[in-house]
Amino acid sequence: MNFKDETPFMIFRKEHKALRQEGEEWMKKTADSYTITAALIITIVFAAAITVPGENNGETGKALYETRPSFIIFAASDAISLFTSTTALLLFLSILTARYAEEDFLYKLPNRLILGLVMLFMSVTSMMIAFSATLYITFGQQKSWILIPIVALTCLPIAVTITCRPHFFNIWSWNLWQKK
């Protein structure tokens, strides 16, 4: 306590009121943008799931390629993309509805944002894999050479993201595992 009977936390709160408001605005804008992105991914991968690649059996309605590895890869990666983008959406919505107290900025809000971004990255990665499997099912069933450019082009955005943002994974691991 100082001579005005103020604790260090009270002084910090008073001195950094504008910073907290700026942080709240930034967090809301960021979460809002990522919420839209996650919702678009959900829409895309859901549409892909109900309009499966390849032809359907006229009698049973099942996909003709349902037992082929490429179709299983498509189905699994599309489902992973749907579930991780839904998780990201819910994390970003929890940021938008947070109370934005000073103590929330230390762990809760950064952890939600970082975990939401990780889920979004996993969702985009899975969506790329599903798209690549669809390309292979549609165009490359009898042409094995087409698999090489498909895999290379699928890995390109993933590699660029990881190499351009290596600090992102360091921040996440530091913030997530700190003692509270």
Sequence and secondary structure as in RCSB ss.txt:
>XXXX:A:sequence
MNFKDETPFMIFRKEHKALRQEGEEWMKKTADSYTITAALIITIVFAAAITVPGENNGETGKALYETRPSFIIFA
ASDAISLFTSTTALLLFLSILTARYAEEDFLYKLPNRLILGLVMLFMSVTSMMIAFSATLYITFGQQKSWILIPI
VALTCLPIAVTITCRPHFFNIWSWNLWQKK
>XXXX:A:secstr
  TTS  HHHHHHHHTHHHHHHHHHHHHHHHHHHHHHHHHHHHHHHHHHHS SS B TTT  BTTTTSHHHHHHH
HHHHHHHHHHHHHHHHHHHHHT    GGGGTTHHHHHHHHHHHHHHHHHHHHHHHHHHHHHHHH SS GGGHHHH
HHHHHHHHHHHHHH HHHHHHHHHHHTS  
